Structure formats: C-alpha cells, structure tokens
Amino acid sequence: MTTKLSWSKGIFSGHYKIFDTGKQLGSLTDKPFSRTTKARFNGKEYLFRNTGFFNQYTEITDCSDNRVIGGIHYSSWRSKAVVSVNGRKYSWKYDNVWGTQWSLWDSGKAC
C-alpha cells in the first residue's frame, strides 16, 4: 500500500506540517545550520540526526527513551530513499520537482 504525503511551511519558517490526503499526521521543526530535526508524529516525538556529506544517512531516535529505532539511506541524488524503522523497510521518493509531495510504501521486507 502506498501512502502519499505532502508538506507545507511558511516562507521563512523552519516548521513543516506533514499531511496525508489533507489530514495532518505530524510536524518537523528544522533549525538553520543544524544536523538535527525534531519531529512529532501521532503524539510521539522523534529526533532525526544527519551524518555524512556525500553519502548521507539520517538516524531516527525515539525521544521517549532515546533509543535509535531506524534510519534513512538516501540515493545519490537524494530523490529516493529507503527508510528502516523497527525492523521494517519502506521505500520513499519525491513525487514532484519541488519536493513537497512524496510517496512512501512498505517494501514488504524485514531488515
């Protein structure tokens, strides 16, 4: 099953609202010049920590217990990625050139 996600934000804002078919699922708060982003999905808080420069990877941490629950491995152009969360893999890609719409689907594979 494919989930179509989109986001919106103000022009100079670092606060993103994440939507699935018009319903807000969560939010991201990005700070300029920081390698971390705070997120809130379904009432839970997460921390996304970026590492690497050419071969970027994002580590996903559950803030309730500071446990790493997964990560994001990006393609070389960062237009696609594989998201691993709690032993499950999901494929992710941009659906438009502005990067405001994405598709996310269960690849059906365990890590």
Backbone as a chain_set.jsonl record, in Angstrom:
{"seq": "MTTKLSWSKGIFSGHYKIFDTGKQLGSLTDKPFSRTTKARFNGKEYLFRNTGFFNQYTEITDCSDNRVIGGIHYSSWRSKAVVSVNGRKYSWKYDNVWGTQWSLWDSGKAC", "coords": {"N": [[0.84, -1.173, 0.0], [0.574, 2.206, -0.848], [1.368, 5.308, 0.554], [0.572, 8.634, 0.149], [2.25, 11.51, 0.812], [2.435, 14.939, 1.855], [3.812, 18.226, 2.39], [3.725, 21.379, 4.102], [4.826, 24.744, 4.652], [5.688, 27.908, 6.095], [7.08, 30.781, 4.366], [9.575, 31.758, 5.475], [9.872, 30.002, 7.521], [10.899, 27.326, 9.702], [9.295, 25.292, 10.353], [7.524, 22.508, 9.504], [4.517, 21.118, 8.311], [3.17, 17.934, 8.09], [1.207, 16.08, 5.851], [-1.347, 13.691, 5.036], [-3.351, 13.049, 2.495], [-4.735, 15.515, 3.049], [-5.121, 15.385, 5.826], [-3.504, 16.224, 8.815], [-0.618, 14.605, 9.826], [1.65, 14.955, 11.308], [4.547, 16.869, 12.349], [7.566, 18.683, 11.561], [10.417, 20.262, 12.895], [12.835, 22.301, 11.892], [16.108, 23.52, 12.32], [18.165, 26.21, 11.309], [21.418, 25.532, 9.989], [21.816, 23.255, 11.512], [22.307, 19.795, 12.251], [20.31, 18.25, 13.138], [16.832, 17.427, 13.457], [13.711, 17.957, 14.921], [10.805, 15.991, 15.37], [7.297, 15.303, 15.33], [4.962, 12.822, 15.433], [1.845, 11.362, 15.403], [1.474, 11.99, 18.139], [3.89, 11.305, 19.33], [7.368, 12.007, 19.949], [10.289, 12.476, 17.951], [13.747, 12.354, 17.005], [15.694, 13.361, 14.33], [18.801, 12.754, 13.067], [21.341, 13.848, 11.054], [24.072, 12.447, 9.24], [27.257, 12.294, 7.596], [28.349, 13.478, 4.315], [28.647, 13.276, 1.381], [27.616, 10.715, 1.236], [24.929, 10.582, 2.608], [23.156, 9.876, 5.635], [20.411, 9.395, 7.777], [19.747, 9.168, 11.122], [17.208, 7.837, 13.176], [15.686, 8.597, 16.181], [13.793, 7.639, 18.994], [12.384, 9.854, 21.13], [11.257, 9.381, 23.622], [12.611, 7.362, 24.982], [15.202, 7.617, 24.16], [16.129, 5.805, 22.251], [17.542, 4.413, 19.365], [15.636, 3.898, 16.58], [15.674, 3.48, 13.905], [16.62, 4.358, 10.508], [17.489, 6.439, 7.665], [18.45, 5.843, 4.424], [19.776, 7.473, 1.739], [19.423, 7.935, -1.85], [21.946, 8.695, -4.344], [21.238, 11.174, -5.478], [19.442, 12.091, -3.695], [16.713, 11.897, -4.183], [15.317, 9.661, -3.766], [14.825, 7.152, -1.243], [15.531, 4.659, 1.298], [13.759, 3.795, 4.051], [14.209, 2.648, 7.247], [12.552, 1.323, 9.935], [12.131, 0.114, 13.122], [12.819, -2.523, 12.304], [11.478, -2.845, 9.874], [11.296, -2.169, 6.356], [10.838, 0.629, 4.25], [10.052, 2.188, 1.192], [10.783, 5.339, -0.268], [10.046, 8.291, -2.104], [10.325, 11.339, -4.004], [7.497, 13.034, -5.389], [7.172, 15.281, -6.897], [8.91, 18.041, -8.508], [9.521, 20.062, -6.716], [9.746, 18.906, -4.272], [7.731, 18.751, -2.393], [5.805, 16.851, -2.248], [5.482, 13.44, -1.523], [5.88, 9.89, -1.923], [5.374, 7.03, 0.033], [5.978, 3.732, 0.763], [5.433, 0.397, 1.919], [7.968, -1.832, 1.645], [7.807, -4.465, 2.101], [9.766, -5.976, 3.265], [11.792, -7.356, 5.796], [14.32, -6.003, 7.937]], "CA": [[0.0, 0.0, 0.0], [1.339, 3.437, -0.956], [0.847, 6.484, 1.237], [1.01, 9.881, -0.472], [2.448, 12.528, 1.828], [2.817, 16.267, 1.403], [4.149, 19.106, 3.495], [3.607, 22.812, 3.88], [5.525, 25.567, 5.621], [5.74, 29.319, 5.754], [8.231, 31.141, 3.537], [10.804, 31.827, 6.259], [9.679, 29.151, 8.69], [11.542, 26.02, 9.754], [8.281, 24.371, 10.871], [6.822, 21.833, 8.418], [3.364, 20.293, 8.663], [3.122, 16.761, 7.221], [-0.181, 15.716, 5.587], [-1.744, 12.536, 4.23], [-4.661, 13.383, 1.899], [-5.368, 16.625, 3.737], [-5.137, 15.226, 7.284], [-2.174, 16.408, 9.36], [-0.074, 13.449, 10.551], [2.721, 15.343, 12.204], [5.287, 18.081, 12.02], [9.018, 18.691, 11.695], [10.969, 21.576, 13.207], [14.194, 22.337, 11.396], [16.871, 24.699, 12.729], [19.235, 26.512, 10.345], [22.79, 25.114, 10.29], [21.813, 22.15, 12.471], [22.234, 18.471, 11.633], [19.209, 17.53, 13.765], [15.47, 17.917, 13.261], [12.723, 17.377, 15.842], [9.571, 15.608, 14.687], [6.187, 14.801, 16.139], [4.015, 12.04, 14.645], [0.875, 10.625, 16.211], [1.665, 12.276, 19.553], [5.213, 10.894, 19.812], [8.453, 12.85, 19.474], [11.446, 11.802, 17.383], [14.863, 13.188, 16.607], [16.349, 12.931, 13.104], [20.172, 13.252, 13.11], [22.024, 13.613, 9.783], [25.505, 12.206, 9.243], [27.842, 12.175, 6.268], [28.205, 14.595, 3.389], [28.302, 12.715, 0.07], [26.812, 9.52, 1.479], [24.161, 10.981, 3.784], [22.334, 8.932, 6.37], [19.703, 10.029, 8.879], [19.424, 8.267, 12.226], [15.923, 8.186, 13.788], [15.685, 8.266, 17.602], [12.559, 7.848, 19.747], [12.749, 10.745, 22.242], [10.725, 8.921, 24.911], [13.604, 6.533, 25.668], [16.497, 7.846, 23.498], [16.507, 4.575, 21.558], [17.581, 4.502, 17.901], [14.631, 2.97, 16.052], [15.839, 3.278, 12.481], [17.417, 5.31, 9.758], [17.132, 6.721, 6.274], [19.56, 5.77, 3.473], [19.368, 8.232, 0.557], [20.089, 7.696, -3.127], [22.981, 9.702, -4.567], [20.619, 12.472, -5.787], [18.504, 12.341, -2.587], [15.326, 11.927, -4.655], [14.737, 8.405, -3.29], [15.475, 6.659, -0.018], [14.99, 3.503, 1.996], [13.545, 4.142, 5.452], [14.129, 1.463, 8.097], [12.016, 1.658, 11.253], [11.757, -1.066, 13.916], [12.992, -3.761, 11.561], [10.72, -2.855, 8.613], [11.828, -1.27, 5.338], [9.878, 1.375, 3.455], [10.639, 2.959, 0.099], [10.33, 6.726, -0.246], [10.507, 9.068, -3.252], [9.622, 12.585, -4.303], [6.521, 12.957, -6.47], [7.223, 16.487, -7.716], [10.248, 18.631, -8.562], [9.698, 20.96, -5.577], [9.972, 18.106, -3.072], [6.669, 18.977, -1.412], [4.926, 15.679, -2.237], [6.254, 12.215, -1.502], [5.215, 8.597, -1.778], [6.017, 6.157, 0.994], [5.291, 2.442, 0.713], [6.043, -0.745, 2.594], [8.631, -2.681, 0.66], [7.489, -5.843, 2.435], [10.968, -6.699, 3.662], [12.312, -7.12, 7.15], [15.761, -5.65, 7.91]], "C": [[0.888, 1.24, 0.0], [0.619, 4.554, -0.234], [1.422, 7.704, 0.547], [1.074, 10.946, 0.599], [2.775, 13.861, 1.176], [3.153, 17.113, 2.618], [3.9, 20.545, 3.099], [4.374, 23.539, 4.972], [5.446, 27.011, 5.165], [7.024, 29.633, 5.01], [9.538, 31.135, 4.32], [10.757, 30.941, 7.498], [10.493, 27.872, 8.573], [10.601, 24.962, 10.292], [7.463, 23.82, 9.699], [5.642, 21.064, 8.982], [3.276, 19.181, 7.622], [1.68, 16.294, 7.109], [-0.282, 14.423, 4.789], [-3.171, 12.81, 3.777], [-5.425, 14.421, 2.718], [-5.402, 16.546, 5.246], [-3.705, 15.349, 7.813], [-1.768, 15.203, 10.195], [0.966, 13.849, 11.574], [3.382, 16.618, 11.756], [6.778, 17.851, 12.224], [9.444, 20.109, 12.027], [12.451, 21.54, 12.902], [14.866, 23.627, 11.855], [17.967, 24.955, 11.699], [20.601, 26.069, 10.874], [22.881, 24.009, 11.338], [21.714, 20.833, 11.715], [21.137, 17.617, 12.266], [17.884, 18.226, 13.486], [14.569, 17.212, 14.257], [11.446, 17.096, 15.049], [8.547, 15.136, 15.697], [5.212, 14.116, 15.179], [3.13, 11.249, 15.595], [1.137, 10.777, 17.713], [3.001, 11.863, 20.128], [6.276, 11.789, 19.19], [9.649, 12.014, 19.03], [12.52, 12.822, 17.065], [15.496, 12.562, 15.369], [17.736, 13.575, 13.101], [20.887, 12.852, 11.821], [23.512, 13.404, 9.988], [25.977, 12.103, 7.801], [27.616, 13.41, 5.414], [27.792, 14.073, 2.02], [27.392, 11.503, 0.208], [25.984, 9.772, 2.744], [23.282, 9.867, 4.326], [21.665, 9.712, 7.493], [19.328, 8.967, 9.894], [18.134, 8.755, 12.882], [15.915, 7.671, 15.227], [14.321, 8.568, 18.205], [12.93, 8.651, 20.988], [12.247, 10.259, 23.596], [11.736, 8.088, 25.685], [15.007, 6.647, 25.057], [17.029, 6.604, 22.796], [16.483, 4.812, 20.053], [16.631, 3.452, 17.356], [14.775, 2.738, 14.555], [16.702, 4.332, 11.838], [16.913, 5.461, 8.338], [18.411, 6.703, 5.446], [19.087, 6.418, 2.172], [20.085, 7.754, -0.693], [21.088, 8.83, -3.35], [22.407, 11.09, -4.874], [19.603, 12.881, -4.738], [17.055, 12.461, -3.043], [14.571, 10.664, -4.232], [15.477, 7.998, -2.027], [14.823, 5.362, 0.428], [14.953, 3.88, 3.467], [13.386, 2.837, 6.228], [13.663, 1.898, 9.473], [11.567, 0.363, 11.934], [11.781, -2.356, 13.108], [12.209, -3.868, 10.263], [11.342, -1.856, 7.654], [10.693, -0.668, 4.523], [10.636, 2.112, 2.357], [9.991, 4.33, 0.078], [10.869, 7.431, -1.478], [9.699, 10.347, -3.371], [8.655, 12.361, -5.455], [6.481, 14.219, -7.322], [8.606, 17.111, -7.617], [10.529, 19.572, -7.393], [9.958, 20.201, -4.278], [8.919, 18.292, -2.003], [5.684, 17.818, -1.351], [5.786, 14.435, -2.358], [5.331, 11.007, -1.522], [6.05, 7.764, -0.825], [5.27, 4.835, 0.971], [6.143, 1.367, 1.385], [6.671, -1.634, 1.539], [8.444, -4.162, 0.957], [8.679, -6.658, 2.892], [11.323, -6.371, 5.097], [13.805, -6.825, 7.025], [16.592, -6.838, 8.352]], "O": [[1.849, 1.314, 0.765], [-0.589, 4.731, -0.386], [2.637, 7.8, 0.376], [0.064, 11.256, 1.231], [3.326, 13.906, 0.076], [2.814, 16.753, 3.745], [3.868, 20.886, 1.916], [4.55, 23.022, 6.075], [5.173, 27.298, 4.0], [7.96, 28.833, 5.023], [10.521, 30.554, 3.859], [11.543, 31.133, 8.426], [10.745, 27.39, 7.469], [11.031, 23.865, 10.649], [6.793, 24.573, 8.992], [5.762, 20.423, 10.027], [3.302, 19.445, 6.42], [0.997, 16.126, 8.119], [0.585, 14.107, 3.974], [-4.096, 12.803, 4.59], [-6.599, 14.237, 3.04], [-5.687, 17.549, 5.9], [-2.799, 14.67, 7.328], [-2.46, 14.82, 11.139], [1.148, 13.171, 12.586], [2.869, 17.35, 10.911], [7.194, 16.953, 12.956], [8.882, 21.063, 11.489], [13.222, 20.843, 13.561], [14.267, 24.701, 11.787], [18.629, 24.015, 11.259], [20.895, 26.216, 12.06], [23.918, 23.85, 11.982], [21.099, 20.771, 10.65], [21.029, 16.423, 11.986], [17.824, 19.442, 13.305], [14.655, 15.994, 14.419], [11.062, 17.868, 14.172], [8.885, 14.638, 16.771], [4.703, 14.733, 14.244], [3.621, 10.552, 16.483], [1.033, 9.809, 18.467], [3.229, 12.055, 21.322], [6.126, 12.269, 18.067], [9.98, 10.995, 19.636], [12.237, 14.006, 16.878], [15.8, 11.37, 15.361], [17.848, 14.801, 13.129], [21.026, 11.665, 11.526], [24.143, 14.086, 10.796], [25.181, 11.852, 6.896], [26.803, 14.274, 5.743], [26.702, 14.389, 1.543], [26.499, 11.294, -0.613], [26.293, 9.245, 3.813], [22.747, 9.041, 3.586], [22.282, 10.59, 8.095], [18.668, 7.982, 9.561], [17.977, 9.952, 13.12], [16.107, 6.48, 15.474], [13.753, 9.632, 17.958], [13.71, 8.18, 21.815], [12.766, 10.687, 24.626], [11.727, 8.098, 26.916], [15.897, 5.866, 25.394], [18.238, 6.379, 22.751], [15.512, 5.353, 19.525], [16.79, 2.261, 17.626], [14.078, 1.895, 13.989], [17.41, 5.088, 12.502], [16.043, 4.723, 7.876], [19.346, 7.454, 5.725], [18.112, 5.968, 1.57], [21.2, 7.236, -0.626], [21.073, 9.82, -2.618], [23.045, 12.092, -4.552], [18.961, 13.922, -4.879], [16.245, 13.074, -2.347], [13.345, 10.602, -4.327], [16.599, 8.437, -1.773], [13.722, 5.014, -0.001], [15.972, 4.237, 4.057], [12.528, 2.017, 5.902], [14.295, 2.741, 10.111], [10.742, -0.383, 11.405], [10.873, -3.181, 13.215], [12.273, -4.906, 9.604], [11.856, -0.82, 8.074], [9.732, -1.343, 4.156], [11.743, 2.602, 2.583], [8.804, 4.474, 0.367], [12.014, 7.206, -1.868], [8.561, 10.437, -2.911], [8.941, 11.603, -6.381], [5.826, 14.235, -8.365], [9.389, 16.751, -6.739], [11.694, 19.85, -7.11], [10.353, 20.807, -3.282], [9.175, 18.025, -0.829], [4.81, 17.804, -0.484], [6.699, 14.372, -3.181], [4.153, 11.1, -1.18], [7.28, 7.79, -0.871], [4.051, 4.814, 1.143], [7.373, 1.426, 1.411], [5.986, -2.13, 0.644], [8.862, -5.017, 0.176], [8.624, -7.887, 2.911], [11.168, -5.236, 5.546], [14.473, -7.331, 6.124], [17.819, -6.75, 8.398]]}, "num_chains": 1, "name": "protein.A"}
